[in-house]
Amino acid sequence: MEPLANKIRPRNLDDYIGQKHLVGEGKPLRLAIEQKHIFSFILWGTPGTGKTTLARIYANAINADFYELSAVSAGKEDIRKIIAKPREENRPKILFLDEIHRFNKAQQDFLLPFVESGELNLIGATTENPSFEVIPALLSRLRVFVLQEFSEEDMRKIIARTNFNLEEEAVEWLVSMANGDARQAITMLENTNRLYEEITLETLKETLQSKFLRYDKKGEEHYNLISAFIKSMRASQPDAAIYYLARMIEGGEDPKFIARRMVIFASEDIGIAQPTALVVANAVFRAVETIGLPEAGINLAHGVAYLSNCPKDKSAYEAYMSALDDAKRLGNLPVPLVVRNAPTGLMKKMGYGEGYEKYTKEDLLPEKIKKKKYFKNDKK
């Protein structure tokens, strides 16, 4: 039976919801599709943000021969078979490679000359930062588009497209549970519909607990486990965190994915409460790169136990996010003259750097946001 997510998948940009920064009027992907511009690119974003859908819309728009592979199970021979297939009426040949970050260096090296020559146009999809997971030679030939999680408004539109009759409280819960992942929301509705006569808030919650909802390691269960892992460290529960670590390792998770999340956690959740946490997390990441599995599991467990027991302080993270919001919202506010660089005599005459003191107590923020407090830490 065809999954509901496939049945309601948009076939063109007019039906596509979200990602306005990429497919809105005048935006890069829309222009590429409208102008039938043929090139290779990567779609980077969290699960359920429409990567596969965009790839198919693009391939259909340029009338390409479209092939889909998952890097989890595909290899060089699969690529050879696609290359060997004759083109139909000289149509471009597109390979959509899901989870491209799962391809190792040798596999990516093998793919490179076909992309470089234009014999194969590549669309890679990844949930991981391509700067870390795609070899530089291949990445330099790909444009990277970053997909954002669907907003609550987008999620409501996607849920409405399923044509299930839902009460508002069920919609609100579903939007919150899915956390910007359209596929997860659609799958939840589909499975609840199979299990129960009516979809309500209660039956949705029952389905979430049911064994009927189990995902493979490239789907939602993968993200459920990493979420539980992070939240267990955040709650200072090393036993739970090490259990979820073991689950991920046993399930075949990439240990670098886990180690990378630990590095982020060290700054986001522990921060200045214990600055050495970042040092330890980076050392664990390096050990994972150097040692490899199975022994790297011990390095990970060592780091997890340490990070779980560290005190937590999100003040630096929250300060950055607040400042980032102002930077986006307020634009390029003028930098005060006192802290401007003055490499020329003219600039010095204009007042650049005038009155600067190394340990000044003067507020150095732009005029519009003077006295704004981003970093709020009671211990300073």
N, C-alpha and C positions, 0 to 999 in steps of 0.2 A: 504493500500500500504506500502510495506516495505521501511523504510527510507534508503536513499542513504548511510548514515554512516554505516548501517548494511550490505548493499550489498557489500561494498568495504572493510569491516573489515578483516584484516589479519587472516588467520587460523593457521599460524605457524610462528616461529621466522624468517624464511628465508624471509618472506614478511613484517615483522614488521619493522617500521621506528622509529628511535630515541631510547632514554634510553640506550645508549651503556654502561653506567656505571653499568647497571643491566643485560643486555642481550647480551653484546658483548662477544667475545671469552674469555673464562675463568672467566667470571663474575658470580656473585652468582645465579641469577635467571636462566640464561642459564644452568649452571651446575645442578641446581635442576631439571630443565625440562629434560635435557639430561640423567641424572642419575635416573629419576623417583623417586626423593626423596619426600616422603609424609610428609608434615608438615603444620602448620597453620601460616598465616602471614597477615600483613596489607600493603596495597598499599596507600601511602599518597602523594597526589599531587593535583594541581589545575585542574579545569575541562578540559576535552578534551585532557588529556595526555596519554590515553591508558590504564587506570586501568582495565576496564571491559574486554578489548581485551586480556590483559596479563593473567587475571584470567581464561578466557576461553581457551587460548592456554595451560596454565598449566594443567587445568583439563582434557583437551583432551589428553595431552601427557601422563598422568598417568592413562588414561582410567577410569576416575572416574564418578560416578553418580553426576551430577552437578545441583544444585538448586540455583536460584537467588531470592533474596528478597530485597526490599527497606526498610530501617529502618524507613522511613517516615510513611509508612502505615502498616508495618508488626508488629506482636506481638508474645507473647509466644505460642499461639495456632498454628500459622504458623510453628513455630519451632517444636512443638510437632508432627505435621503431617509429617514433613520431617524425624524426628527421627523414627517414626512408620513405615515408608516405608521400605520394605525388600530390602536388598542389592542384586544387580544382580551379580551373580557369584562372590560373595565376593569382589566386587569392592569397593574402598574407596568412602566415601560419602562426598562431598564438598558443603558447603553453602557459596555462595558469597553474602555478606551483604553490599549492597551499602549504603553509608552515615551512617556508623556504629556509628558515633558521635551523631546521632539522637536517638539512643537507650539510655533509661535512666538507672540508676544504677540497679534497680530491674530487668530490662530486661537483662542486661549484666550479673548479678548474676545468672540468670536462665540459660543463655547460657554456663556459665563457666564449670560446671561438665561434659557436653558433649564434650567440647573441651579438657578438662583435661584428660578424659578417652580415647580419640581418637575415640569415637563413631561418632564424627562429626569433620571434618577438616574445619576450618574457614578461609575464605579469606575476610577480611574487606577492604572496600574502603572508603577513607575519604579525604575531602579537609581541615580538621582541624587538628591541632597538636594532635596526639593520646595521648601524655603525659597528656594533659588536659582533653580529652574527653573519654578516655577508662579507666575503673577501673584498678588499679595496678595489681590485681590478674589475670585478663584476659590478660592485656598487657604483663605480665611476661611470658606468654605462647605463645606469638606471636612474630615473627620476623617482624621488620618494614623496608620496602623498600620505599625510597623517590624517587618519579618521578619528573623529571624536565620538565619545559615548553619546547615545541618543538622549536628548533632553526629555524631561517629563512630558512635555507637550508632544514631542515626536512619538514617545512610547504610547501615549493615549491614541494617537492616530493609527499606529500599527496594530494595537489591540482591537480598535474598532474595525479594522480591515478583516479580522477573523470572522466577523458577523455573529459572534456569540453574544447572547443577551446577558449582560452583566450589570449587577448593581454597583453603585458608585464606590462602596467600601471595598468591593472585590477588585475593582480597577485600581484603586489607590494602593491596596496591598500588593497587587501584581506589579505595578510600576516600581514600588519600593524594593520588592524582592528581586526583580530582574536587574536593577542597578544599571540601566542603560544598555542591557543586552537583549536585543529584540528576539533573537532565536530562543533564548531561555524562556521569555514570556510566552511565545507562541507554543513552544513544546509543553510548557506547564498547562496551558489551556487545552491542548490536544490530548494530553494524557489524562487530565481531569475529566474531559468529555468521554473518554473511553471507560473510565472507572465508575463514574457516577451519572445518574440521570440528569442532574442539574449542577451547573457550575455556580457555586457560592463561595463566600469567604472561607467557610468551614471546609468545604470539599477541596478547595485549593490547598489549604493547610494540610489536610489529610494526605493529599497526593504528594506533597513535598516530603512527607515522612515515609512514603511508600517505597518499597523496593522496586516498584515499577519504574521509578525515576533513578536510573543509574547511568552514568555517562562514561565514555571511554576517556583515556588520559589526554586526548586532544580536545575534549569538549568541556562541559560544565563541571564534571567531577574534578577535573584538573584544577579548576579555579576554586571550587569548593574547598579542596584540600589546602591550597596555598593560602586561602583566606583564613581557614581554621588555624593553620600554622602561625601566621602573623599575629592573629588575635590571641593565641595562646601565649606567645612571647610577650605581647603587650600586657597581658594580664599577669605576667610573672609566674607562669605555670610551666616550668621546664618539662614536667612529665608529659603533659598534653602536647607540647611543641615537639618533643623528641618522638612521640608516637606518630604524629602527622608527618614528620620528617621521614620516619621509617616507611610509612605508607607510600609516600611519594617515590622514594628510592626503589622500593619493591615493585612499584607500578611502572618503573622505567623512566621516571622523570629525569630530565637533563639536570645534573647536579649544579651546573653553572647558573641555571635559572634560579635555583634555590639560593645559592650563594649571593647572587646579585640582589635578590630581595632582602637578604640579611644586611648587605651594605646600605641599602636604602633605609631599612628599619633602624640601623644604628644612628643615622642622622635625624630621621623623621621623628622617631619615638623616644630615643634615649637622649640624643642631643648633648647639651652642655651638662646634663646631670652626671654623665661619665664620659668625657671626651675620648678616652681610650677605647671605647666601644667601636668607633669607626676604624681604629687601627687594627683591632682584633678581627673585625668583619672583613677588612681588606686582606688580612693575612690568611683568613679562611678561604677567601675567593682565590687567592694566589695558590694556596695549597691544593685546591680542587683542580685548578688548571694544570698543576705540576704532577700531582699524584694520580688522579683519575680513580674511577671506581674499580673494585669495591672499597679500597682502603680510604678513599676520600669521604666515605660516609662517616668515618670516625672523626675526621677533621670538622665536618659539618656538625656532628653531635656536640663536639667540644665547643664550637662557636655558639650553638643554640643554647646550651646550658648557661654559658656566660651571659649572652644577651638577655635571656629570660630573667636572670637574677639581677641585672643592672637596674638602678633607679631610672625613672622615666621623666622626661621633660620635653615637651613639644614647643617650647617658646620660640626657639630659633626657626623651626618649620613654620609656625603660625605667623611669625613676623615676616618671613619671606613671602608667604602666600598673600598676606595683607598688602605688602608693598607691591607685589606683582599685580594685584587687582588695581591698585592706584596707577601703576605704570601703564596698564592697558586702558584704563578708564580716562585718565587725565592727559595722556599723550606726553609729548616731549616738553616738560616744564623746564624753564630756563634754569641752568645751574648757577648758583650764586657766584658773583665775580671773585669773591675771596678764595674760592677753591678751584677756580679755573686754571688750566695750564697756561703758562705765559712763555712760550719758546722764542718770541720775537720782541724787539723793543717797542714796536707799535702796540702790541697786545699789552705790554706793561704800562704804556701811557694811557691805554683805555681802561686801566684799573684791574686787569686780570691778575689775580693772586695778591692784590694789594691788601695789606693788613693781616695776612695769614700767619697764624701762630700754630706751632706744632701741637700743643696741648690746649688749644682754645676750648672754651666752654660755650662759645657762640653756636647757635643752632645753624647747622650747615645744610639743612633741607631747602628745597626751592621755596620761594616766598609763599606760594599758594597753599603749601602743606606744612608750614612751620609749626612747631610744637606737636606735630603728629607723632604718636608713639606706636611703633610697630612691635618692638621687642619689649615684651612685658614679662619680666622675671623678678619675682619677689626677693630672690637671693642676691641680686647684684648690689 
